[in-house]
Amino acid sequence: MMALEGNIVHVLNPSRRGPAYRYFEATKKLSRVRDLFEKLSKLRKRRTIYDIYKNIDASYYGYKDEEDGVLARVEGPTEAKMRVKAEE
């Protein structure tokens, strides 16, 4: 960022897909715009590690996969073939 004049800030476009744009810092001082920035800062609450891991339980790690019996039905025949091969 490079300040050009007073309240105007020239922001280069890092993606280079379009032209660079000018950001007028004075717009932040307008009442409605200021309210929008305040709402955004309230909405963007950063999640903590506790919030991320709060909803992870044993099923996430695969410990409950064998309870419904689907895994045994799908892997059963293949497992039996592998046991026969291992015994030979």
Long-range contacts (C-beta under 8 A, 24 or more apart in sequence): none
